[in-house]
Amino acid sequence: MIANQQGRWGSSAVITTATLWGTTGVASALIPQENPVAVGAASVGVGGLILGLISLKAVLKSFKTPGATRYILMGALGLMLYMPLFYVSVSLTGAALGTIISIGSGPLFAGMLEWLVDGKRVTRMWTAAMLVTVSGAGLLLAAREDHGPGGAADLLPGIAAGLVAGVTYALYAFAIGRLIQPCPSRPDGMAHRIVVAAIQGTAALPMLGLLALTRESTFTAPVWPTLLYLSVIPTALGHTLFAFGLGRMKASTATLYTVLEPVVATVLAVLILRETFRPEGWIGFPLVIAGLILLNLRPKRRLSAGAVHEAVPDEPATAGSVR
């Protein structure tokens, strides 16, 4: 009963995260004159600095937690690569398409990562849900009638940036899941707020350095409200909610829930940016929703005591028990 309630809270947190993240592509498109790498660097730099400073003592202590440092660094690396690549993809392909590629590919890469590292094969239900949701995202992708600000010439580089962003996003989610879930060296796991603050705070300083290297560290005044929104709401708040959800589900499951993000991004892109899709593309929306429902209705097996440690003796399996 408690586990089911915890799972529902986790699902709600990740769905809320996906909704917040769905606004980032449109928001960044409203400042097209700025370097997309600089926008990504500013989002993580400012948002991560806020989170890191708020929990500074706990963040510093987290590096002394057994086995935590490597996953903090892994998560920070994934985040530092993901954000600029995501905004580059959006700038080249458009808000809707860039989001669809970056996030739509995340579940596939997350499932592959869990299989390669933990030897945990994904379930048939997860595979079916992934195929349905990614198919829906693919229909939205194929139905684009324009290819973003740079035209067709930028489509392939934009898709490539989005796919690499999907890999780094899966790496980031995997690292968070490892830190939150209990394991022999960390019997109680780590609190989700501390995990996200540690990763974001670690990523903040290098990203601020990258921002300085782009020579766009002094954005014009009208840009700052949008940058502050991207830093505080989707980045600081969104990633905190995402970590909360990851404490209650596998990384591959959480990343599949966030496929809802392209749906939000597409709706906003059509309504606000006037991006257009052919009629058949709208079939993708119910498919994405159907996949998420299928995922939520998946059968759940009870885990025996210690089952969370079967895959990796010294580190947590990503489907570990819920705190």
Sine and cosine of phi, psi and omega as CSV:
sin_phi,cos_phi,sin_psi,cos_psi,sin_omega,cos_omega
0.00,0.00,-0.77,0.64,0.01,-1.00
-0.91,0.42,-0.65,0.76,0.00,-1.00
-0.88,0.47,-0.66,0.76,0.02,-1.00
-0.90,0.43,-0.65,0.76,0.02,-1.00
-0.91,0.41,-0.67,0.75,0.04,-1.00
-0.88,0.47,-0.64,0.77,0.02,-1.00
-0.89,0.45,-0.63,0.78,0.03,-1.00
-0.91,0.41,-0.66,0.75,0.05,-1.00
-0.89,0.46,-0.65,0.76,0.03,-1.00
-0.89,0.45,-0.68,0.73,0.03,-1.00
-0.88,0.47,-0.69,0.73,0.00,-1.00
-0.89,0.47,-0.64,0.77,0.00,-1.00
-0.90,0.43,-0.69,0.73,-0.03,-1.00
-0.94,0.33,-0.59,0.80,0.04,-1.00
-0.91,0.41,-0.65,0.76,0.07,-1.00
-0.89,0.46,-0.66,0.75,0.06,-1.00
-0.85,0.53,-0.73,0.68,-0.02,-1.00
-0.87,0.50,-0.62,0.79,0.02,-1.00
-0.91,0.42,-0.69,0.72,0.03,-1.00
-0.91,0.42,-0.70,0.71,0.00,-1.00
-0.91,0.42,-0.45,0.89,0.01,-1.00
-0.91,0.42,-0.28,0.96,0.01,-1.00
-1.00,0.04,-0.20,0.98,-0.15,-0.99
-0.93,0.36,-0.65,0.76,-0.02,-1.00
-0.89,0.45,-0.69,0.73,0.02,-1.00
-0.92,0.40,-0.68,0.73,0.00,-1.00
-0.88,0.48,-0.69,0.73,-0.01,-1.00
-0.93,0.37,-0.51,0.86,0.01,-1.00
-0.93,0.36,-0.32,0.95,0.03,-1.00
-0.97,0.23,-0.13,0.99,0.07,-1.00
-0.82,-0.57,0.86,0.50,-0.14,-0.99
-0.92,0.39,-0.33,0.94,-0.04,-1.00
-0.96,0.26,-0.27,0.96,-0.07,-1.00
-1.00,0.05,0.48,-0.88,0.06,-1.00
-0.90,0.44,0.83,-0.56,-0.02,-1.00
-0.88,0.47,-0.52,0.85,0.07,-1.00
-0.90,0.43,-0.64,0.77,0.02,-1.00
-0.91,0.40,-0.61,0.79,0.03,-1.00
-0.90,0.44,-0.72,0.70,0.04,-1.00
-0.89,0.45,-0.66,0.75,0.01,-1.00
-0.91,0.42,-0.65,0.76,0.01,-1.00
-0.92,0.40,-0.64,0.77,-0.02,-1.00
-0.87,0.48,-0.76,0.65,0.00,-1.00
-0.96,0.29,-0.63,0.78,-0.03,-1.00
-0.88,0.48,-0.77,0.64,-0.02,-1.00
-0.96,0.29,-0.75,0.66,-0.01,-1.00
-0.88,0.47,-0.70,0.72,0.01,-1.00
-0.91,0.41,-0.61,0.79,0.02,-1.00
-0.90,0.44,-0.65,0.76,0.04,-1.00
-0.87,0.49,-0.77,0.63,-0.02,-1.00
-0.90,0.44,-0.67,0.74,-0.02,-1.00
-0.90,0.44,-0.66,0.75,-0.02,-1.00
-0.95,0.32,-0.59,0.81,0.01,-1.00
-0.88,0.47,-0.61,0.79,-0.04,-1.00
-0.89,-0.46,0.62,0.78,-0.15,-0.99
-0.84,0.54,-0.73,0.68,-0.05,-1.00
-0.88,0.47,-0.70,0.72,-0.01,-1.00
-0.93,0.36,-0.57,0.82,0.02,-1.00
-0.90,0.44,-0.73,0.69,0.02,-1.00
-0.88,0.47,-0.62,0.79,0.01,-1.00
-0.93,0.38,-0.52,0.86,-0.06,-1.00
-0.89,0.45,-0.47,0.88,0.00,-1.00
-0.95,0.31,-0.25,0.97,0.06,-1.00
-1.00,-0.05,-0.10,0.99,0.03,-1.00
-0.94,0.33,0.76,-0.65,-0.06,-1.00
-0.81,0.58,0.79,-0.62,0.09,-1.00
0.96,0.29,0.08,1.00,-0.10,-0.99
-1.00,0.06,-0.53,0.85,-0.15,-0.99
-0.84,0.54,-0.70,0.72,-0.06,-1.00
-0.90,0.43,-0.56,0.83,0.00,-1.00
-0.98,0.20,-0.50,0.87,0.11,-0.99
-0.90,0.44,-0.71,0.70,0.01,-1.00
-0.92,0.40,-0.62,0.78,0.04,-1.00
-0.89,0.46,-0.72,0.69,0.02,-1.00
-0.90,0.44,-0.66,0.75,0.01,-1.00
-0.90,0.43,-0.65,0.76,0.03,-1.00
-0.89,0.45,-0.71,0.70,0.03,-1.00
-0.86,0.52,-0.69,0.72,-0.01,-1.00
-0.92,0.39,-0.68,0.74,-0.02,-1.00
-0.90,0.44,-0.54,0.84,0.03,-1.00
-0.99,0.14,-0.61,0.79,-0.09,-1.00
-0.90,0.44,-0.75,0.66,-0.14,-0.99
-0.89,0.46,-0.76,0.65,0.04,-1.00
-0.89,0.45,-0.65,0.76,0.00,-1.00
-0.89,0.45,-0.64,0.77,0.03,-1.00
-0.87,0.48,-0.74,0.68,-0.03,-1.00
-0.94,0.34,-0.52,0.86,0.10,-0.99
-0.91,0.42,-0.70,0.71,0.03,-1.00
-0.87,0.49,-0.67,0.74,0.02,-1.00
-0.90,0.44,-0.65,0.76,-0.04,-1.00
-0.93,0.37,-0.50,0.87,-0.05,-1.00
-1.00,0.01,-0.52,0.85,-0.11,-0.99
-0.91,-0.41,-0.22,0.97,-0.08,-1.00
0.96,-0.29,0.35,-0.94,-0.10,-1.00
-0.89,0.46,-0.72,0.69,-0.07,-1.00
-0.93,0.36,-0.78,0.63,-0.08,-1.00
-0.91,0.40,-0.68,0.73,0.01,-1.00
-0.87,0.49,-0.64,0.77,0.02,-1.00
-0.94,0.35,-0.66,0.75,0.00,-1.00
-0.86,0.51,-0.70,0.71,-0.05,-1.00
-0.94,0.34,-0.75,0.66,-0.09,-1.00
-0.89,0.45,-0.72,0.69,-0.06,-1.00
-1.00,0.04,-0.59,0.81,-0.01,-1.00
-0.89,0.46,-0.49,0.87,0.02,-1.00
-1.00,0.10,-0.24,0.97,-0.05,-1.00
-0.84,0.55,-0.75,0.66,-0.02,-1.00
-0.85,0.52,-0.63,0.77,0.01,-1.00
-0.89,0.46,-0.74,0.67,-0.02,-1.00
-0.93,0.37,-0.57,0.82,0.03,-1.00
-0.91,0.40,-0.67,0.74,0.04,-1.00
-0.90,0.44,-0.65,0.76,0.03,-1.00
-0.90,0.43,-0.63,0.78,-0.02,-1.00
-0.91,0.42,-0.69,0.72,0.03,-1.00
-0.89,0.45,-0.61,0.80,0.01,-1.00
-0.93,0.38,-0.70,0.72,-0.04,-1.00
-0.94,0.35,-0.65,0.76,-0.08,-1.00
-1.00,0.09,-0.73,0.69,-0.09,-1.00
-0.99,-0.12,-0.23,0.97,-0.10,-1.00
0.94,0.33,0.32,0.95,-0.03,-1.00
-1.00,-0.06,0.92,-0.39,0.03,-1.00
-0.98,0.20,0.62,-0.78,0.01,-1.00
-0.95,0.32,0.44,-0.90,-0.03,-1.00
-0.97,0.22,0.29,-0.96,0.05,-1.00
-0.89,0.45,-0.61,0.79,0.00,-1.00
-0.90,0.43,-0.68,0.73,0.04,-1.00
-0.89,0.46,-0.67,0.74,0.00,-1.00
-0.88,0.47,-0.70,0.72,0.01,-1.00
-0.89,0.45,-0.70,0.72,0.01,-1.00
-0.89,0.45,-0.64,0.77,0.01,-1.00
-0.90,0.43,-0.69,0.72,-0.02,-1.00
-0.89,0.45,-0.65,0.76,-0.01,-1.00
-0.92,0.39,-0.74,0.67,-0.06,-1.00
-0.93,0.36,-0.68,0.74,0.00,-1.00
-0.93,0.36,-0.55,0.83,0.08,-1.00
-0.89,0.46,-0.66,0.75,0.05,-1.00
-0.89,0.46,-0.69,0.73,0.04,-1.00
-0.90,0.44,-0.60,0.80,0.02,-1.00
-0.91,0.42,-0.60,0.80,0.05,-1.00
-0.90,0.45,-0.65,0.76,0.05,-1.00
-0.89,0.45,-0.64,0.77,0.01,-1.00
-0.89,0.45,-0.74,0.67,-0.08,-1.00
-0.93,0.38,-0.38,0.93,-0.09,-1.00
-1.00,0.01,0.01,1.00,0.04,-1.00
-0.87,0.49,0.73,-0.68,0.03,-1.00
-1.00,-0.09,-0.21,0.98,0.10,-0.99
-0.68,-0.73,0.23,-0.97,-0.13,-0.99
-0.83,-0.55,0.64,0.77,0.10,-1.00
0.99,0.11,-0.03,-1.00,-0.11,-0.99
-0.87,0.50,-0.55,0.84,-0.09,-1.00
-1.00,-0.01,-0.05,1.00,0.00,-1.00
0.98,0.17,-0.20,-0.98,-0.10,-1.00
-0.90,0.45,-0.48,0.87,-0.04,-1.00
-0.89,0.46,-0.47,0.88,-0.03,-1.00
-1.00,-0.04,-0.03,1.00,-0.11,-0.99
-0.90,0.43,-0.78,0.62,-0.04,-1.00
-0.90,0.44,-0.73,0.69,0.08,-1.00
-0.87,0.50,-0.60,0.80,0.01,-1.00
-0.92,0.40,-0.65,0.76,0.05,-1.00
-0.91,0.42,-0.68,0.74,0.02,-1.00
-0.87,0.49,-0.70,0.72,0.03,-1.00
-0.88,0.47,-0.64,0.76,0.01,-1.00
-0.91,0.41,-0.64,0.77,0.01,-1.00
-0.92,0.38,-0.67,0.74,0.06,-1.00
-0.91,0.42,-0.59,0.80,0.09,-1.00
-0.87,0.50,-0.62,0.78,0.04,-1.00
-0.89,0.46,-0.62,0.78,0.04,-1.00
-0.90,0.43,-0.73,0.68,-0.05,-1.00
-0.94,0.35,-0.52,0.86,0.08,-1.00
-0.90,0.43,-0.68,0.74,0.04,-1.00
-0.89,0.45,-0.63,0.78,0.03,-1.00
-0.89,0.46,-0.68,0.73,0.02,-1.00
-0.88,0.47,-0.73,0.68,-0.01,-1.00
-0.90,0.43,-0.64,0.77,0.01,-1.00
-0.89,0.46,-0.69,0.72,-0.02,-1.00
-0.90,0.43,-0.67,0.74,0.04,-1.00
-0.87,0.49,-0.72,0.70,0.00,-1.00
-0.86,0.50,-0.65,0.76,0.02,-1.00
-0.89,0.46,-0.64,0.77,-0.04,-1.00
-0.96,0.29,-0.58,0.81,-0.07,-1.00
-0.97,0.23,-0.64,0.77,-0.09,-1.00
-0.96,0.27,0.59,-0.81,0.02,-1.00
-0.91,0.42,0.45,-0.89,0.10,-1.00
-0.40,-0.92,0.16,-0.99,-0.04,-1.00
-0.82,0.58,-0.63,0.78,-0.01,-1.00
-0.99,0.17,-0.30,0.95,0.05,-1.00
-0.69,-0.72,0.97,0.23,-0.14,-0.99
-0.84,0.54,-0.52,0.85,0.00,-1.00
-0.98,-0.18,0.07,1.00,-0.07,-1.00
0.92,0.40,-0.31,-0.95,0.05,-1.00
-0.78,-0.62,0.57,-0.82,0.00,-1.00
-0.89,0.46,0.65,-0.76,-0.09,-1.00
-0.88,0.48,-0.57,0.82,0.00,-1.00
-0.91,0.41,-0.63,0.78,0.01,-1.00
-0.94,0.34,-0.63,0.78,0.00,-1.00
-0.87,0.49,-0.77,0.64,-0.04,-1.00
-0.93,0.36,-0.57,0.82,0.04,-1.00
-0.92,0.39,-0.64,0.77,0.01,-1.00
-0.91,0.41,-0.72,0.70,-0.01,-1.00
-0.92,0.38,-0.74,0.67,-0.01,-1.00
-0.91,0.42,-0.67,0.74,0.00,-1.00
-0.90,0.43,-0.62,0.78,0.03,-1.00
-0.91,0.41,-0.61,0.79,-0.01,-1.00
-0.97,0.24,-0.36,0.93,-0.15,-0.99
-0.88,0.47,-0.77,0.63,-0.10,-1.00
-0.91,0.42,-0.72,0.69,0.08,-1.00
-0.86,0.50,-0.59,0.81,-0.01,-1.00
-0.95,0.32,-0.56,0.83,0.10,-1.00
-0.92,0.39,-0.58,0.81,0.09,-1.00
-0.90,0.43,-0.65,0.76,0.06,-1.00
-0.89,0.45,-0.63,0.78,0.03,-1.00
-0.87,0.50,-0.66,0.75,0.02,-1.00
-0.91,0.42,-0.60,0.80,0.00,-1.00
-0.93,0.37,-0.43,0.90,0.02,-1.00
-0.97,0.26,-0.14,0.99,-0.01,-1.00
0.88,0.47,0.40,0.92,0.05,-1.00
-0.82,-0.57,0.52,0.85,-0.02,-1.00
-0.95,0.32,-0.25,0.97,0.05,-1.00
-0.94,-0.35,0.99,0.11,0.02,-1.00
-0.94,0.34,0.44,-0.90,0.06,-1.00
-0.93,0.37,0.43,-0.90,-0.09,-1.00
-0.81,0.59,-0.69,0.72,-0.02,-1.00
-0.90,0.44,-0.32,0.95,-0.05,-1.00
-0.99,0.16,-0.48,0.88,-0.15,-0.99
-0.88,0.47,-0.63,0.78,0.07,-1.00
-0.84,0.54,-0.65,0.76,0.03,-1.00
-0.93,0.38,-0.67,0.74,0.02,-1.00
-0.90,0.44,-0.64,0.77,0.04,-1.00
-0.91,0.41,-0.62,0.79,0.07,-1.00
-0.88,0.47,-0.74,0.67,0.00,-1.00
-0.88,0.47,-0.57,0.82,-0.05,-1.00
-0.97,0.25,-0.66,0.75,-0.15,-0.99
-1.00,0.00,-0.74,0.68,-0.13,-0.99
-0.99,0.12,-0.92,0.38,-0.01,-1.00
-0.92,0.38,-0.57,0.82,-0.09,-1.00
-0.99,0.12,-0.91,0.41,-0.08,-1.00
-0.92,0.40,-0.82,0.57,-0.03,-1.00
-0.94,0.33,-0.71,0.70,-0.05,-1.00
-0.87,0.49,-0.70,0.71,-0.03,-1.00
-0.95,0.31,-0.48,0.88,0.09,-1.00
-0.92,0.40,-0.69,0.72,0.05,-1.00
-0.91,0.42,-0.61,0.79,0.01,-1.00
-0.89,0.45,-0.68,0.74,0.03,-1.00
-0.91,0.42,-0.62,0.79,0.06,-1.00
-0.86,0.51,-0.71,0.70,0.02,-1.00
-0.92,0.40,-0.60,0.80,0.00,-1.00
-0.91,0.42,-0.39,0.92,0.06,-1.00
-0.95,0.32,-0.14,0.99,-0.09,-1.00
-0.82,-0.57,0.18,0.98,0.03,-1.00
-0.29,-0.96,0.20,-0.98,0.04,-1.00
-0.95,0.32,0.39,-0.92,0.02,-1.00
-0.88,0.48,-0.64,0.77,-0.02,-1.00
-0.91,0.42,-0.53,0.85,0.03,-1.00
-0.96,0.29,-0.70,0.71,-0.01,-1.00
-0.89,0.46,-0.66,0.75,-0.01,-1.00
-0.93,0.37,-0.46,0.89,0.05,-1.00
-0.94,0.33,-0.62,0.79,0.07,-1.00
-0.86,0.51,-0.61,0.79,-0.08,-1.00
-0.96,0.27,-0.02,1.00,0.14,-0.99
-0.90,0.43,-0.23,0.97,0.12,-0.99
-0.89,0.45,-0.41,0.91,-0.02,-1.00
-0.83,0.55,-0.71,0.71,0.03,-1.00
-0.88,0.48,-0.50,0.86,0.05,-1.00
-0.90,0.44,-0.73,0.68,0.04,-1.00
-0.88,0.47,-0.70,0.71,-0.02,-1.00
-0.88,0.47,-0.65,0.76,-0.03,-1.00
-0.92,0.39,-0.70,0.72,0.03,-1.00
-0.86,0.51,-0.72,0.69,0.00,-1.00
-0.92,0.39,-0.61,0.79,0.01,-1.00
-0.90,0.43,-0.62,0.78,0.02,-1.00
-0.94,0.33,-0.69,0.72,-0.07,-1.00
-0.96,0.26,-0.63,0.77,-0.13,-0.99
-0.99,-0.16,-0.72,0.70,-0.08,-1.00
-1.00,-0.08,-0.10,1.00,0.01,-1.00
0.89,0.46,0.50,0.87,0.13,-0.99
-0.94,0.35,0.52,-0.85,-0.12,-0.99
-0.86,-0.51,0.50,-0.87,0.04,-1.00
-0.73,-0.68,0.51,-0.86,0.11,-0.99
-0.94,0.33,0.42,-0.91,-0.09,-1.00
-0.81,0.58,-0.62,0.79,-0.05,-1.00
-0.90,0.43,-0.36,0.93,0.01,-1.00
-0.90,0.44,-0.45,0.89,-0.05,-1.00
-0.96,0.29,-0.19,0.98,0.13,-0.99
-0.90,0.43,-0.44,0.90,-0.01,-1.00
-0.89,0.46,-0.52,0.86,-0.02,-1.00
-0.87,0.49,-0.83,0.56,0.01,-1.00
-0.89,0.46,-0.47,0.88,0.04,-1.00
-0.92,0.40,-0.68,0.73,0.04,-1.00
-0.88,0.48,-0.72,0.69,0.01,-1.00
-0.89,0.46,-0.67,0.74,0.01,-1.00
-0.88,0.48,-0.65,0.76,0.03,-1.00
-0.90,0.44,-0.64,0.77,0.03,-1.00
-0.92,0.39,-0.63,0.78,0.06,-1.00
-0.91,0.43,-0.68,0.73,0.03,-1.00
-0.86,0.50,-0.65,0.76,0.03,-1.00
-0.90,0.44,-0.68,0.73,-0.06,-1.00
-0.93,0.36,-0.42,0.91,-0.02,-1.00
-1.00,-0.09,0.13,0.99,-0.06,-1.00
-0.89,0.46,0.57,-0.82,0.04,-1.00
-0.92,0.40,0.62,-0.79,-0.02,-1.00
-0.90,-0.43,0.79,-0.62,0.02,-1.00
-1.00,-0.10,0.57,-0.82,0.08,-1.00
-0.97,0.23,0.68,-0.73,0.02,-1.00
-0.99,-0.13,0.72,-0.70,0.07,-1.00
-0.96,0.27,0.29,-0.96,-0.01,-1.00
-0.87,0.49,0.75,-0.66,0.01,-1.00
1.00,0.08,-0.06,1.00,-0.01,-1.00
-0.91,0.42,-0.42,0.91,-0.02,-1.00
-0.93,0.37,-0.21,0.98,-0.05,-1.00
-0.97,-0.26,0.10,1.00,-0.09,-1.00
-0.91,0.41,-0.70,0.72,-0.15,-0.99
-0.92,0.40,-0.71,0.70,-0.04,-1.00
-0.72,-0.69,0.94,-0.35,-0.12,-0.99
-0.82,0.57,-0.63,0.77,-0.11,-0.99
-0.98,-0.20,-0.02,1.00,-0.01,-1.00
-0.66,-0.75,0.36,-0.93,-0.08,-1.00
-0.96,0.28,0.61,-0.79,0.22,-0.97
-0.96,0.29,0.56,-0.83,-0.10,-1.00
-0.94,0.33,-0.10,0.99,0.07,-1.00
-0.96,-0.27,0.51,0.86,-0.10,-1.00
-0.90,0.43,0.07,-1.00,-0.04,-1.00
-0.92,0.39,0.35,-0.94,-0.07,-1.00
-0.99,-0.12,0.69,-0.72,0.06,-1.00
-1.00,-0.03,0.00,0.00,0.00,0.00
